[in-house]
Structures are given as structure tokens and as C-alpha cells.
């Protein structure tokens, strides 16, 4: 009896310590698994000299490394003008890099290693907000998350936007970033821009740099070109947006068969303002989620988005 009692007590004691160890592991994971933003895409060997830039994936499609002699970090439009002027006078090639350089193509790469990276990392300030006119002017290095917060301070919101908050205003403009909708002007961010301030190389009479103020009414051709410039026309300094009143959304998830997906896709796009469709051809099922939008006017619309997943019962 004594032996059985001792064995049972030892087993219970071991179970207790297994539970304690498991809880300790969970506690450790919870407190050490922190979410952090991507690292700075620009790396330099010494200070701001002998630099390289990479995208968030760590590699460009051709596996090459983008290098430049140095990088500049302007904090104002005046500093940006000075940097562009000095590089233009010296005959140097320039490319713009953003806070996280979130682009797969080599848009930030200069030819050779003697060029200049111009980072908009610190060009992230709000220049002007007008709740009555529903406009907001910000610097091009402001991230989408910062932009949403700044707009919310005056009760405004961007109608449509990409999914990742780390994109910058200038980056979204340069690459034609967009949300998902067929309504109104469409879902491209640049469709809600009313003015662009861009710093470009200039002649000696201009001091080797020039600030161009582009709008749809005064310079329509230049304005449209600057909307999706791929970073080759100049450095976007400031952007003015025409926004909408803030709104709320609620999301419901559903799963449906995808047998008529090709027929339903255009119906979804035409019927729902925020239709968002993603389809994987080999999947058997489609997951749909519906988003209801409520505005200050009490209107309600829906978004149906399909993400297909495999159904183990049909494989």
C-alpha cells in the first residue's frame, strides 16, 4: 500500500510540473512574440555612405543588389529642394526610397554605384486639413496608417485604400496602389488627389531644382502623368486629397460553393460598392465575407469578397 501511494503521489507530482512547464512556455511565447514593423530598407556601410536598398522580400526579381554612393533624408520641402539641386548640379542620378520600400520591381535602383538615394522617411507631416472642404494635405513620406489617423482627427476618411498600412502616400501615388471598387471614380488612391507638389531637376536659372505644383485644372497632362509616375519624374513632396466623411463597417464570413464563380464575379462587382474578389483556380470552395458600410447619411452598402480554400471532403 505504501509503495502504491508513493507511485501515485510521484505521478501526480510529475503531472503538476508538466502543467507548470506548459504554462511557463505559453507565458514566455505570449510575452516574447512581438509584432514589429519591417526594418529600414536602406543599409549603409558608414553613416549615410556606400548604401544599398532592398524591398520587404529581401530580394529583387533579378537577384541583384541596388547600391548608391549615399542616401539623403530630407525633413522638409526646402531640404528636399536643396538635395535635388546639389545632385543635379553634380550630374548624379537619383532615386526615391520610402519608409519600407514596399515594391517588388526595382523602382528605387540607380544605375551603377555613384547615385543618390533620397528617402522620404522623415517627410511625414500634415501640412493642412480642412474639414469643411473635406481636404487633407500631407507630405509624401506619410504612411497610410498615419494618413488614416490624421484624416480621422477632422472626421474624414479615404474612400478606398490598399490593405497594408505601411505604404506611403508617395509610394501609393508612384505605383498606382488601389483598393477594390467599380463605383464612382474607382478605387485607385490617386483618383482622390487634387494637387501634387513635386520637386524636379531644373536649369541653372532655376537653381538646378524646381517645385512644380500640379492640378487637374491648371496642368492636366502633367498632373495625370504624375499620378502614377513610377518615381521617374521627380520627388513628390506634398499631396492634397479630397476625402469623404468617416464611416463604419461590419464583417460577416460565409462559405459557398464556387461552381458559378465566373458568373457571380461581375455581379458582385456591380452590385456591391466594396466588392473584393480573390480566386485560386484549384480550390473547390469559396469563402465569402460581406461588409456593411454605414455612413452619416444612414446609407448601407455591402462588400462580398471570395477567398477560395480546399474542402477536404471533396479531395
C-alpha positions as CSV (number, residue, x, y, z in Angstrom):
1,X,0.0,0.0,0.0
2,X,2.8,2.4,0.9
3,X,4.5,1.6,-2.4
4,X,1.3,2.3,-4.4
5,X,0.7,5.5,-2.6
6,X,4.2,6.7,-3.3
7,X,3.9,5.8,-7.0
8,X,0.6,7.6,-7.3
9,X,2.0,10.6,-5.5
10,X,5.0,10.7,-7.8
11,X,2.8,10.5,-10.9
12,X,0.6,13.4,-9.6
13,X,3.7,15.4,-8.8
14,X,5.1,14.9,-12.4
15,X,1.8,15.9,-13.9
16,X,1.8,19.1,-11.8
17,X,5.2,20.1,-13.0
18,X,4.3,19.3,-16.6
19,X,1.4,21.7,-16.3
20,X,3.6,24.3,-14.7
21,X,6.2,23.9,-17.5
22,X,3.5,24.2,-20.2
23,X,2.0,27.3,-18.7
24,X,5.5,28.8,-18.5
25,X,6.1,28.1,-22.2
26,X,2.8,29.7,-23.1
27,X,3.6,32.7,-20.9
28,X,7.0,33.1,-22.5
29,X,5.7,32.9,-26.0
30,X,2.9,35.4,-25.4
31,X,5.4,37.9,-23.9
32,X,8.2,37.4,-26.5
33,X,6.2,37.1,-29.7
34,X,6.0,40.8,-30.5
35,X,4.8,42.3,-33.8
36,X,7.4,44.7,-35.3
37,X,7.4,46.7,-38.5
38,X,9.9,45.8,-41.2
39,X,13.5,47.1,-40.8
40,X,14.8,50.1,-42.7
41,X,15.3,49.1,-46.3
42,X,18.3,51.3,-46.7
43,X,21.6,50.0,-45.2
44,X,24.9,51.9,-45.3
45,X,28.4,50.8,-44.6
46,X,29.5,54.0,-43.0
47,X,27.0,56.7,-41.9
48,X,25.0,57.6,-45.0
49,X,27.7,56.4,-47.4
50,X,28.1,53.3,-49.5
51,X,24.4,52.3,-49.3
52,X,22.1,49.6,-50.6
53,X,18.3,49.3,-50.6
54,X,16.1,46.2,-50.7
55,X,12.4,45.5,-50.8
56,X,10.4,43.8,-48.0
57,X,11.0,40.4,-49.6
58,X,14.8,40.9,-49.2
59,X,15.5,40.4,-52.9
60,X,14.6,41.8,-56.3
61,X,13.3,39.7,-59.2
62,X,16.7,39.5,-60.9
63,X,18.5,38.8,-57.5
64,X,20.6,42.0,-58.0
65,X,21.6,44.4,-55.2
66,X,20.7,48.1,-55.6
67,X,23.5,50.4,-54.5
68,X,24.2,54.1,-54.3
69,X,27.1,56.2,-53.1
70,X,25.0,57.7,-50.3
71,X,21.5,58.4,-49.0
72,X,19.8,61.7,-48.0
73,X,17.0,62.1,-45.5
74,X,15.2,65.5,-46.1
75,X,12.8,66.6,-43.3
76,X,11.2,69.4,-45.2
77,X,10.4,70.5,-48.8
78,X,13.2,73.1,-48.6
79,X,15.7,70.5,-47.7
80,X,14.5,68.3,-50.5
81,X,14.9,71.1,-53.0
82,X,18.5,71.7,-51.8
83,X,19.3,68.0,-52.1
84,X,17.9,67.7,-55.6
85,X,19.7,70.9,-56.7
86,X,23.1,69.7,-55.4
87,X,22.7,66.3,-57.1
88,X,21.5,67.8,-60.4
89,X,24.4,70.3,-60.5
90,X,26.8,67.4,-59.9
91,X,25.2,65.3,-62.6
92,X,24.2,62.5,-60.3
93,X,21.4,60.0,-60.8
94,X,18.7,60.0,-58.1
95,X,16.0,57.5,-56.9
96,X,13.4,57.8,-54.2
97,X,13.1,55.3,-51.4
98,X,10.2,55.1,-49.0
99,X,9.8,54.1,-45.4
100,X,9.6,50.4,-46.1
101,X,10.4,50.3,-49.9
102,X,7.3,48.1,-50.4
103,X,7.7,47.4,-54.1
104,X,8.7,44.2,-55.9
105,X,10.2,46.0,-59.1
106,X,13.5,47.8,-58.9
107,X,11.9,51.3,-58.8
108,X,14.4,52.6,-56.2
109,X,17.6,51.4,-58.1
110,X,20.0,53.8,-59.7
111,X,22.4,52.7,-62.5
112,X,25.8,51.9,-61.1
113,X,27.0,52.7,-57.6
114,X,27.6,56.5,-57.8
115,X,23.9,57.6,-57.5
116,X,21.9,59.1,-54.6
117,X,19.0,57.6,-52.7
118,X,16.5,60.2,-51.4
119,X,14.5,58.7,-48.6
120,X,11.1,60.2,-47.7
121,X,11.2,58.6,-44.3
122,X,11.1,61.9,-42.4
123,X,8.8,63.7,-44.8
124,X,5.7,62.6,-42.9
125,X,3.9,65.7,-41.6
126,X,0.4,67.1,-42.1
127,X,0.6,70.4,-43.9
128,X,-3.1,71.4,-43.9
129,X,-6.5,70.0,-43.1
130,X,-9.9,71.5,-44.0
131,X,-12.9,69.7,-42.6
132,X,-15.3,71.9,-44.4
133,X,-13.8,71.4,-47.8
134,X,-13.0,67.8,-46.8
135,X,-9.4,68.1,-48.0
136,X,-6.1,67.0,-46.4
137,X,-2.6,67.9,-47.5
138,X,0.3,65.8,-46.3
139,X,3.9,65.1,-47.1
140,X,4.7,62.2,-49.4
141,X,6.5,60.1,-46.8
142,X,3.5,59.7,-44.5
143,X,2.3,56.1,-44.2
144,X,-1.2,55.0,-44.9
145,X,-1.8,54.3,-41.2
146,X,-0.7,57.8,-40.3
147,X,-2.8,59.3,-43.1
148,X,-5.9,57.4,-41.8
149,X,-5.3,58.7,-38.3
150,X,-4.7,62.3,-39.5
151,X,-7.9,62.2,-41.6
152,X,-9.9,60.8,-38.6
153,X,-8.9,63.8,-36.5
154,X,-11.1,66.0,-38.7
155,X,-13.8,63.4,-39.2
156,X,-12.7,62.3,-42.7
157,X,-11.7,59.1,-44.4
158,X,-10.1,57.9,-47.7
159,X,-12.9,56.2,-49.7
160,X,-10.7,53.2,-50.8
161,X,-7.2,52.1,-49.9
162,X,-4.8,49.2,-50.2
163,X,-4.7,46.6,-47.4
164,X,-1.2,47.3,-45.9
165,X,-0.9,50.3,-43.7
166,X,2.9,50.6,-44.2
167,X,2.6,52.1,-47.7
168,X,3.4,55.8,-48.0
169,X,1.5,58.5,-49.8
170,X,4.2,59.0,-52.4
171,X,4.6,55.2,-52.8
172,X,0.9,54.7,-53.4
173,X,1.0,57.6,-56.0
174,X,4.1,56.3,-57.7
175,X,2.8,52.7,-58.1
176,X,-0.9,53.2,-58.7
177,X,-1.9,51.5,-55.5
178,X,-5.7,50.9,-55.1
179,X,-8.5,49.3,-53.1
180,X,-11.4,47.5,-54.6
181,X,-14.5,49.1,-56.2
182,X,-16.1,49.8,-59.5
183,X,-18.2,52.7,-58.2
184,X,-17.6,56.4,-58.7
185,X,-14.1,57.4,-59.7
186,X,-12.9,53.9,-58.9
187,X,-10.7,52.5,-56.2
188,X,-7.2,53.9,-57.1
189,X,-5.8,56.2,-54.4
190,X,-4.6,58.8,-57.0
191,X,-8.2,59.3,-58.2
192,X,-8.9,61.2,-55.0
193,X,-5.9,63.6,-55.3
194,X,-6.5,67.2,-56.2
195,X,-2.9,68.6,-56.1
196,X,0.6,67.4,-56.3
197,X,3.8,69.2,-55.3
198,X,6.8,67.7,-57.0
199,X,10.5,68.6,-56.8
200,X,12.3,68.0,-60.1
201,X,15.7,68.8,-61.6
202,X,15.9,72.3,-63.0
203,X,18.2,74.5,-65.1
204,X,20.9,76.8,-63.8
205,X,18.4,79.6,-63.9
206,X,16.1,77.6,-61.6
207,X,18.9,76.9,-59.2
208,X,19.1,73.3,-60.5
209,X,15.8,72.3,-58.8
210,X,12.2,73.3,-59.3
211,X,9.0,72.9,-57.4
212,X,6.1,72.0,-59.7
213,X,2.5,72.5,-58.4
214,X,0.3,70.2,-60.5
215,X,-3.5,70.2,-60.6
216,X,-6.2,68.8,-62.9
217,X,-7.4,72.3,-63.9
218,X,-4.0,74.1,-64.4
219,X,-1.7,71.4,-65.7
220,X,-3.9,68.4,-66.6
221,X,-1.4,66.5,-68.7
222,X,1.4,66.8,-66.2
223,X,-1.0,66.1,-63.3
224,X,-2.2,62.8,-64.9
225,X,1.4,61.7,-65.6
226,X,2.5,62.5,-62.0
227,X,-0.4,60.4,-60.6
228,X,1.4,57.1,-61.5
229,X,4.9,58.4,-62.2
230,X,6.9,55.2,-61.1
231,X,9.2,57.7,-59.4
232,X,10.9,58.8,-62.6
233,X,9.5,62.3,-63.0
234,X,10.8,63.8,-59.7
235,X,10.3,63.6,-55.9
236,X,6.7,64.0,-54.7
237,X,6.8,66.5,-51.8
238,X,3.2,67.0,-50.9
239,X,-0.2,65.6,-51.9
240,X,-3.7,67.1,-51.4
241,X,-6.6,64.6,-51.1
242,X,-10.3,65.1,-51.4
243,X,-11.8,62.8,-48.8
244,X,-15.2,61.7,-47.5
245,X,-16.9,61.7,-44.1
246,X,-15.9,58.8,-41.8
247,X,-17.8,55.6,-42.0
248,X,-18.1,52.2,-40.2
249,X,-18.1,48.6,-41.5
250,X,-19.2,45.3,-40.1
251,X,-17.9,42.0,-41.5
252,X,-19.7,38.6,-41.8
253,X,-17.9,35.4,-43.1
254,X,-19.7,32.8,-45.3
255,X,-18.6,29.7,-47.2
256,X,-20.1,28.9,-50.6
257,X,-19.5,26.5,-53.5
258,X,-17.6,28.2,-56.3
259,X,-19.2,26.3,-59.2
260,X,-20.7,29.5,-60.6
261,X,-17.9,31.9,-59.5
262,X,-17.2,33.1,-63.0
263,X,-20.8,34.2,-63.4
264,X,-21.1,35.7,-59.9
265,X,-17.9,37.8,-60.1
266,X,-19.2,40.6,-62.3
267,X,-22.5,40.6,-60.4
268,X,-20.6,41.1,-57.1
269,X,-18.6,43.9,-58.7
270,X,-21.6,45.7,-60.0
271,X,-23.9,45.1,-57.0
272,X,-21.6,45.9,-54.1
273,X,-19.6,49.1,-53.7
274,X,-16.7,47.4,-52.0
275,X,-16.6,44.1,-53.9
276,X,-13.3,42.3,-53.4
277,X,-12.7,39.0,-55.2
278,X,-9.7,36.7,-54.9
279,X,-9.9,33.3,-56.6
280,X,-7.5,30.3,-56.6
281,X,-8.3,28.1,-59.5
282,X,-7.6,24.7,-57.9
283,X,-9.8,25.3,-54.9
284,X,-13.2,23.6,-54.6
285,X,-14.9,26.1,-52.3
286,X,-15.1,29.8,-51.9
287,X,-15.2,31.8,-48.7
288,X,-17.1,35.0,-48.9
289,X,-17.3,37.8,-46.5
290,X,-19.8,40.6,-46.5
291,X,-19.0,44.1,-45.3
292,X,-21.8,46.5,-44.5
293,X,-21.0,50.2,-44.7
294,X,-22.8,52.8,-42.6
295,X,-22.3,56.5,-43.3
296,X,-23.6,59.6,-41.6
297,X,-26.4,59.7,-44.1
298,X,-27.6,56.2,-43.0
299,X,-26.9,54.5,-46.3
300,X,-25.9,50.9,-46.3
301,X,-23.9,49.0,-49.0
302,X,-22.2,45.6,-49.0
303,X,-18.9,44.1,-50.0
304,X,-18.7,40.5,-50.9
305,X,-15.2,39.0,-51.1
306,X,-14.3,35.5,-52.1
307,X,-11.2,33.6,-51.0
308,X,-11.2,30.0,-52.1
309,X,-10.0,27.2,-49.9
310,X,-9.7,23.5,-50.3
311,X,-12.6,21.4,-48.9
312,X,-11.1,18.1,-47.5
313,X,-14.4,16.3,-48.1
314,X,-14.1,16.8,-51.9
315,X,-10.4,15.9,-52.4
